[in-house]
Amino acid sequence: MLRRSLPLCKKKKRRRNVVLPLDLVIEILNRLPAKSVARFLLVSKSWGKIICSKSFIRSFPFQSLTQPLSLLIAFQYQGRHKSNLHCFFFSSSSSLSSSSISTSFLSRIGRPALSHYLSWYPIYYVNGLTNTGRIISNPCTGKSITLPRLVKTGKEQRLTRRFFGYDPVNDQYKLLCMSRGRNLGGQATTLPWYNDFHVFTLGAKPWRRIGCGIPHTPESNGLCIDGFVYYIAHTDRGMRLMRFSLNSEVFDIFASVSEELRPLVNQDNGSRFLINYHGKVATAVQPISTVALVELFVFEEGLHDFKEMTIRNLPRLNLRMKGIINRTGDIMFALKCDTADACAFRYDPKGGSFTKMEIEVDTSDMMVVSEFNLAPHYFVGYVESLRASQLSEKNSKYFS
């Protein structure tokens, strides 16, 4: 640690500057919420340099990991004329173990929609940042950027899939984009596989094309765990769980999809949504839409998925599993349908019981910008981050 001092203020010319030791400044900043720290960027250039330094940014979110798990709620929708994207972020301010959960407003982000097919893109949350299509944002600070275009024609955007992840080894955020491009002769390809792969590293150069030796087509959302992005895909070897290393940028097959799960993947029953189950890739499936039960499948590396548990007597038929919400292993369920009501259920695997979680969210300001129903997205394990605290269209160096 450098033993230097930073000027705090200067009252009179004849008096000395009042200074604080650098160690003390860092200690003070580490004890504050990320949203407050972001405001201190305007105090001075010296303070801004500290807050935006790699060492400080790296240490800040990890400190929050020792605290109880928090819930991030994102209301995302298009405006009345479908020309703008609006997103309101809230975080839980009370324990997720209670039946009534209070929330606090984080930020509102408004951006041009950029595409008529924006609703096709899922919203991802990874290590303090969110991604939807070409938009990366920090819910805590309310800053966002629009990524450079990869494809130029609107028709090709329908055939594009994007996955968002964080590489802890190199401390980098990356987007993996795959699409059905054109073959070497310049003609549109008729192959069922996605054959055009690109990676974008935030804070680095533009999109880079990479190779993939496994022909496949993605069939699920992406899930990032410990520097790897996972997703279910149809391959030339059958249905598999693909794995992409954000560090080496290499594809491989992590596991196969069992015969029991395989016919369910093509159904709209939740199997296309992967979740983090105690550090393992899993998916929760409702085999029969009219029966209130969910089966949890967990993938085993080098093998295939196996049925971990069957959860019966769901309070509602349209519930989807979101993840583990506490250290005891309780599981959170939320409604699948589009609704402005922030409502969820907590399931206790040991007791086999459900508890309704009333989530208090003030949605009055949202209806000013949209007349449509609001679809809340829930992300368990939210931590505040200073990533992109000075994020802007012209300056994204704070990602590096």
C-alpha positions in Angstrom: 0.0 0.0 0.0 1.4 3.4 -0.9 1.9 5.7 2.0 0.7 8.9 0.4 -1.9 11.5 1.4 -4.6 13.1 -0.6 -5.9 16.7 -0.4 -9.4 16.9 1.0 -10.1 20.6 1.0 -8.4 24.0 1.1 -10.0 26.8 3.2 -7.4 29.6 2.9 -4.3 30.1 0.8 -2.1 30.7 3.9 -3.2 27.5 5.6 -2.0 24.0 4.7 -4.2 21.6 2.8 -6.2 19.3 5.0 -5.2 15.9 3.9 -6.3 12.3 4.6 -3.9 9.3 4.4 -4.6 7.2 1.3 -5.1 4.1 3.6 -7.9 5.9 5.4 -9.6 7.1 2.2 -9.7 3.5 0.9 -11.0 2.3 4.3 -13.8 4.8 4.2 -14.8 4.0 0.6 -14.8 0.3 1.3 -17.4 0.8 4.0 -19.9 2.7 1.8 -22.5 1.4 -0.6 -21.4 1.3 -4.3 -24.0 3.9 -5.3 -22.5 6.4 -2.8 -18.9 5.6 -3.8 -19.8 6.3 -7.4 -20.8 9.8 -6.5 -17.4 10.5 -4.9 -15.9 10.3 -8.4 -16.6 14.0 -8.6 -14.8 14.9 -5.4 -11.4 15.2 -7.1 -9.2 13.6 -9.8 -7.3 11.8 -7.0 -10.4 10.2 -5.6 -11.6 9.3 -9.0 -8.3 7.6 -9.8 -8.6 5.5 -6.7 -12.2 4.4 -7.2 -11.6 3.5 -10.9 -8.4 1.6 -10.2 -8.3 -2.1 -10.9 -7.3 -3.1 -7.4 -10.1 -1.1 -5.7 -12.8 -2.3 -8.2 -11.7 -5.9 -7.8 -11.8 -5.8 -4.0 -15.1 -4.0 -3.7 -17.7 -6.6 -4.9 -15.9 -9.5 -3.2 -16.4 -7.8 0.1 -20.1 -8.0 -0.4 -20.0 -11.8 -0.9 -19.7 -12.2 2.9 -23.0 -10.5 3.4 -26.5 -12.3 3.1 -27.7 -13.0 -0.4 -29.6 -10.2 -2.0 -32.2 -10.2 -4.8 -32.0 -8.0 -7.9 -35.4 -7.3 -9.6 -35.4 -5.9 -13.1 -38.5 -4.6 -14.8 -37.7 -4.4 -18.5 -40.0 -3.4 -21.3 -40.4 -1.2 -24.4 -42.1 2.1 -24.5 -45.5 2.9 -26.0 -44.1 3.3 -29.5 -41.5 0.4 -29.0 -38.7 2.8 -29.9 -37.2 2.9 -26.4 -36.1 0.4 -23.9 -36.8 1.1 -20.2 -35.4 -0.8 -17.3 -36.0 -0.2 -13.6 -33.8 -1.9 -11.1 -34.6 -2.7 -7.4 -32.7 -4.7 -4.8 -33.9 -6.4 -1.7 -33.2 -4.4 1.5 -34.4 -7.2 3.9 -33.7 -10.8 4.5 -34.9 -13.3 1.8 -35.9 -15.6 4.6 -38.8 -13.5 5.6 -42.3 -13.6 4.1 -42.3 -9.9 3.4 -39.4 -8.5 1.5 -38.8 -4.7 1.2 -36.8 -3.3 -1.7 -35.0 -0.1 -2.5 -34.8 1.6 -5.9 -31.4 1.4 -7.6 -31.7 3.1 -11.0 -33.6 3.5 -14.2 -32.0 3.0 -17.6 -33.5 4.3 -20.8 -32.0 3.4 -24.2 -33.1 3.2 -27.8 -34.5 -0.2 -28.5 -32.0 -0.8 -31.4 -34.0 -3.7 -32.7 -37.6 -4.7 -33.2 -36.6 -8.1 -31.9 -35.2 -6.9 -28.6 -37.7 -8.9 -26.6 -36.2 -12.1 -28.1 -32.9 -11.4 -26.2 -32.8 -12.6 -22.6 -31.6 -10.4 -19.8 -28.4 -11.7 -18.0 -26.9 -10.7 -14.7 -23.3 -11.5 -14.0 -21.0 -10.1 -11.2 -22.7 -6.7 -10.9 -23.6 -6.0 -14.5 -26.6 -6.8 -16.7 -26.8 -7.5 -20.4 -29.6 -7.4 -22.9 -28.8 -7.6 -26.5 -26.2 -4.9 -27.2 -26.8 -3.0 -23.9 -24.5 -3.5 -20.9 -25.6 -1.7 -17.7 -24.7 -1.4 -14.0 -27.9 -1.5 -12.0 -26.2 0.1 -9.0 -24.9 3.2 -10.7 -27.4 3.5 -13.5 -24.7 3.7 -16.2 -24.8 1.8 -19.5 -23.3 1.5 -22.9 -24.4 0.3 -26.3 -22.0 -2.2 -27.9 -20.8 -1.8 -31.5 -22.9 -3.6 -34.1 -21.8 -7.0 -35.3 -24.4 -7.7 -38.0 -25.8 -5.0 -40.2 -29.1 -6.3 -41.5 -32.2 -6.7 -39.3 -33.0 -10.1 -40.8 -29.7 -11.6 -39.6 -30.4 -10.4 -36.0 -33.2 -13.0 -35.8 -30.5 -15.7 -36.1 -28.2 -14.3 -33.5 -27.7 -15.6 -30.0 -25.7 -13.7 -27.3 -24.3 -15.0 -24.0 -22.8 -12.9 -21.3 -20.1 -13.9 -18.8 -17.3 -12.9 -16.5 -13.8 -14.3 -16.5 -12.4 -14.2 -12.9 -8.9 -15.2 -14.0 -8.3 -12.2 -16.2 -11.0 -10.0 -14.5 -12.9 -9.5 -17.8 -16.4 -9.4 -19.0 -17.1 -11.0 -22.3 -20.0 -11.5 -24.7 -20.2 -14.6 -26.9 -22.2 -14.0 -30.1 -23.1 -16.8 -32.5 -25.2 -16.6 -35.7 -25.9 -18.3 -39.0 -23.8 -16.2 -41.3 -22.7 -16.8 -44.8 -20.4 -19.5 -46.2 -17.1 -19.0 -47.9 -18.8 -18.4 -51.3 -20.8 -15.5 -49.9 -24.1 -17.3 -50.1 -26.5 -17.7 -47.2 -25.9 -21.0 -45.5 -28.5 -23.7 -45.4 -26.9 -25.7 -42.6 -28.8 -26.0 -39.4 -25.7 -25.1 -37.3 -24.6 -21.7 -36.2 -21.3 -21.1 -38.1 -20.3 -17.6 -37.2 -18.8 -17.0 -33.7 -17.5 -13.7 -32.2 -16.3 -12.5 -28.8 -16.4 -9.0 -27.4 -14.2 -8.2 -24.4 -15.4 -5.1 -22.6 -12.7 -2.5 -22.5 -10.8 -4.1 -25.3 -10.9 -3.9 -29.1 -14.1 -4.5 -31.2 -15.7 -7.9 -31.9 -13.2 -10.7 -32.7 -14.1 -13.8 -34.8 -13.2 -17.1 -33.2 -13.5 -20.7 -34.4 -15.6 -23.6 -33.2 -14.9 -27.2 -34.1 -18.2 -28.5 -32.8 -21.2 -27.9 -35.1 -24.2 -27.0 -33.0 -27.3 -24.8 -32.5 -28.1 -23.3 -29.0 -31.5 -24.2 -27.5 -31.4 -22.6 -24.1 -30.2 -19.5 -22.2 -26.6 -19.1 -21.2 -25.4 -19.6 -17.6 -22.0 -18.4 -16.3 -20.3 -20.2 -13.5 -16.7 -19.7 -12.5 -15.6 -18.3 -15.9 -17.5 -20.8 -18.1 -20.7 -20.2 -20.1 -23.0 -23.2 -20.4 -26.0 -23.8 -22.7 -28.0 -26.7 -24.1 -27.5 -27.2 -27.9 -28.3 -29.6 -30.7 -25.0 -30.9 -32.1 -23.9 -33.3 -34.7 -23.5 -35.8 -31.9 -27.0 -35.3 -30.4 -28.3 -33.0 -27.8 -25.5 -31.8 -25.4 -24.7 -29.3 -22.8 -22.0 -27.0 -24.3 -19.3 -25.2 -22.4 -17.4 -22.2 -23.4 -14.3 -21.1 -21.6 -14.1 -17.3 -21.2 -10.4 -17.5 -20.5 -9.2 -19.7 -23.4 -12.2 -19.0 -25.6 -12.5 -22.7 -26.5 -15.8 -24.7 -26.9 -16.2 -28.2 -25.6 -19.0 -30.6 -24.7 -19.6 -30.7 -20.9 -22.3 -33.4 -20.7 -24.9 -35.1 -22.7 -28.7 -34.7 -22.3 -30.4 -37.8 -21.0 -33.1 -39.6 -22.8 -35.6 -38.5 -20.1 -34.8 -34.8 -20.4 -34.3 -34.7 -24.2 -38.0 -34.7 -25.3 -38.7 -31.9 -22.8 -36.2 -29.4 -24.0 -38.3 -28.5 -27.1 -41.3 -27.8 -24.9 -42.0 -24.4 -23.2 -41.8 -25.9 -19.7 -38.7 -24.2 -18.2 -36.1 -26.7 -19.6 -34.6 -24.0 -21.7 -33.7 -22.0 -18.6 -30.5 -23.1 -16.8 -29.9 -22.3 -13.2 -27.0 -22.5 -10.7 -27.7 -25.3 -8.3 -25.0 -25.2 -5.6 -22.4 -24.4 -8.2 -23.7 -27.0 -10.7 -25.6 -26.5 -13.9 -29.2 -27.6 -13.6 -32.6 -27.1 -15.1 -36.1 -27.4 -13.6 -38.8 -28.9 -15.8 -42.5 -29.2 -15.5 -43.1 -32.4 -17.5 -46.9 -31.9 -17.7 -48.3 -28.4 -17.9 -51.5 -29.3 -16.0 -49.8 -31.1 -13.1 -48.3 -29.0 -10.3 -44.9 -30.6 -10.0 -41.3 -29.7 -11.1 -38.4 -32.1 -11.7 -34.9 -30.8 -11.1 -32.2 -32.2 -13.4 -28.5 -31.7 -12.6 -25.7 -32.1 -15.1 -22.6 -34.3 -14.4 -19.4 -33.5 -16.2 -18.5 -36.1 -18.8 -21.7 -38.0 -18.3 -25.3 -36.7 -18.5 -28.0 -35.1 -16.3 -29.7 -37.0 -13.5 -32.9 -36.2 -11.6 -31.9 -34.6 -8.3 -35.4 -34.2 -6.9 -39.1 -33.9 -7.7 -41.0 -31.0 -6.1 -44.7 -31.5 -5.8 -47.7 -29.4 -4.8 -46.6 -26.2 -6.4 -48.9 -23.2 -5.3 -49.3 -22.3 -9.0 -48.8 -24.1 -12.3 -46.8 -21.3 -14.0 -43.9 -21.1 -11.5 -40.3 -21.3 -12.6 -37.3 -22.1 -10.4 -34.8 -19.1 -10.1 -32.1 -20.5 -7.8 -30.9 -21.0 -4.2 -31.7 -18.0 -2.0 -29.9 -18.9 1.2 -27.1 -21.0 2.7 -29.6 -23.6 3.9 -30.6 -24.5 0.3 -34.0 -23.0 0.1 -35.2 -22.6 -3.5 -36.9 -19.5 -5.0 -39.7 -19.8 -7.5 -41.3 -17.0 -9.5 -44.1 -16.5 -11.9 -43.4 -17.1 -15.6 -46.2 -15.0 -17.0 -45.9 -11.2 -17.6 -47.3 -9.4 -14.6 -46.5 -6.2 -12.7 -46.9 -8.1 -9.4 -43.5 -8.9 -7.8 -44.4 -12.2 -6.2 -42.3 -15.2 -5.4 -42.3 -18.4 -3.4 -39.6 -20.0 -1.2 -39.4 -23.8 -1.1 -37.8 -25.7 1.8 -36.4 -29.0 0.4 -36.1 -30.5 3.9 -39.7 -29.7 5.0 -41.2 -29.9 1.6 -43.2 -26.7 2.2 -43.8 -23.5 0.2 -43.8 -20.0 1.7 -45.2 -17.0 -0.3 -42.7 -14.1 -0.4 -44.5 -10.7 -0.7 -42.0 -8.4 -2.4 -42.7 -4.7 -1.9 -41.9 -2.8 -5.1 -43.2 0.7 -6.0 -44.1 0.5 -9.6 -46.0 3.8 -9.8 -43.3 5.6 -11.7 -43.0 2.8 -14.3 -46.5 3.3 -15.7 -45.6 6.8 -16.7 -43.4 5.6 -19.5 -45.3 2.4 -20.4 -48.9 1.2 -20.5 -48.0 -2.4 -20.9 -47.7 -5.1 -18.3 -44.3 -5.2 -16.7 -42.4 -8.5 -16.6 -40.1 -8.7 -13.5 -36.8 -10.6 -13.8 -35.3 -12.0 -10.6 -31.6 -12.6 -10.0 -30.5 -14.3 -6.7 -27.1 -13.4 -5.3 -26.9 -9.8 -6.4 -23.8 -7.8 -5.2 -23.1 -4.1 -5.7 -20.3 -3.4 -8.0 -18.3 -0.3 -9.1 -17.9 -1.7 -12.6 -18.6 0.9 -15.2 -19.0 3.6 -12.6 -18.0 6.2 -15.2 -19.4 4.3 -18.1 -20.3 6.3 -21.2 -20.6 5.8 -24.9 -17.1 7.4 -25.6 -15.3 5.9 -22.6 -15.4 2.3 -21.5 -11.9 1.9 -20.2 -13.2 1.3 -16.7 -14.2 -2.2 -17.8 -10.5 -3.1 -18.3 
